Amino acid sequence: MAVELAKSGDEWSLTLSGVVDIFDAVALHAAAQEACGSSAPGAIVVRLGSLEAVDTASTQVLLALRRDLGGGQRIRFEAIPDRVARYWSVGGLADLLC
């Protein structure tokens, strides 16, 4: 599955793998809402080590997740593949997502 959400203690882990595109945006959005809506004060870790590519729709969901976090929650992106980092950099999003 391209989008997986897991919880360990007070930390949520959102793992993206393969190609995450518009066809996965609904699943990504649902996972982001579940983690963001949680009362857990911990972090949301977005693990991207197995991600091959991401499109604009999925990038927008990740940006919305970052924007909507509150109540002491933090987000961090781990193992961002070079291809994805370049894509976000070209779009001017590196400071927000990398």
Secondary structure, 3 states (H helix, E strand, C coil): CCEEEEEECCEEEEEEEEEECHHHHHHHHHHHHHHHCCCCCCEEEEEEEEEEEECHHHHHHHHHHHHHCCCCCEEEEECCCHHHHHHHHHCCCHHHHC
